[in-house]
Every structure is written in C-alpha cells, then in structure tokens.
C-alpha cells in the first residue's frame, strides 16, 4: 500500500508531465482500425475523445466517448451517439458529423 507521501509525489510527477509545454494535439487510428483517438484544445479545454466504429462495419459510427478537462480543472466524461445523418463514416477529415449526448 502506498503512503500518503508517495501518492502526493506520484501526483506531482503526473502533473509535471502533463504541463502545457508537453501537452500536444493530435489524432491517430488504433491498430485494429476501429477507433480514431483525438486530443485537441478547444477554447482552453483539453478534449480527449475516441470516435468508435462498429467492428463488423467500419463505415458505421458506434459512438464517441471521452473526457473534457476544463480550464478550471473540472473533468467531464462524455458519451455521444451519432445522429441519423451521421451514422456513416466516410473517413473524410473535412466531413461534418453531428452527435447527441447520451
């Protein structure tokens, strides 16, 4: 079991590693090609989300899940479902997708 001091040191190390100087934006596709992982700063908030495709049909969006780290330190956990006009995924980075919060 970790002592309270080691927890504080671990938390301090994690906070220092996630400093804005090291934080980056980006997107990648998982090896199984079923989830696009995106990390982006939007209006001062850090969005880290995954666009999940159906395993049996990778042109169909299952959902979007992730976290939003607010500038004030609050964390929001989100799950969104695609609206009817957005269920098909073309892979076009310029495509406009719409979701409903689940």
JOQUI-V729331 format. One record per residue. N is the residue number from 1. RES is the residue in one letter. NEAR is the number of other ideal C-beta (glycine too) atoms within 8 Angstrom. Layout:
BEGIN
N;RES;NEAR
N;RES;NEAR
END
This chain:
BEGIN
1;X;2
2;X;6
3;X;6
4;X;6
5;X;6
6;X;8
7;X;9
8;X;8
9;X;8
10;X;9
11;X;8
12;X;8
13;X;8
14;X;8
15;X;8
16;X;7
17;X;7
18;X;7
19;X;8
20;X;4
21;X;4
22;X;7
23;X;8
24;X;5
25;X;5
26;X;6
27;X;8
28;X;6
29;X;7
30;X;9
31;X;3
32;X;6
33;X;7
34;X;9
35;X;10
36;X;10
37;X;11
38;X;12
39;X;10
40;X;8
41;X;9
42;X;6
43;X;4
44;X;5
45;X;10
46;X;9
47;X;12
48;X;10
49;X;11
50;X;10
51;X;10
52;X;10
53;X;15
54;X;9
55;X;7
56;X;3
57;X;7
58;X;9
59;X;7
60;X;10
61;X;14
62;X;6
63;X;10
64;X;13
65;X;9
66;X;11
67;X;10
68;X;11
69;X;9
70;X;9
71;X;5
72;X;4
73;X;6
74;X;6
75;X;8
76;X;7
77;X;6
78;X;11
79;X;9
80;X;11
81;X;8
82;X;13
83;X;9
84;X;5
85;X;5
86;X;10
87;X;8
88;X;7
89;X;10
90;X;6
91;X;4
92;X;5
93;X;4
94;X;4
95;X;6
96;X;4
97;X;8
98;X;8
99;X;10
100;X;8
101;X;6
102;X;6
END
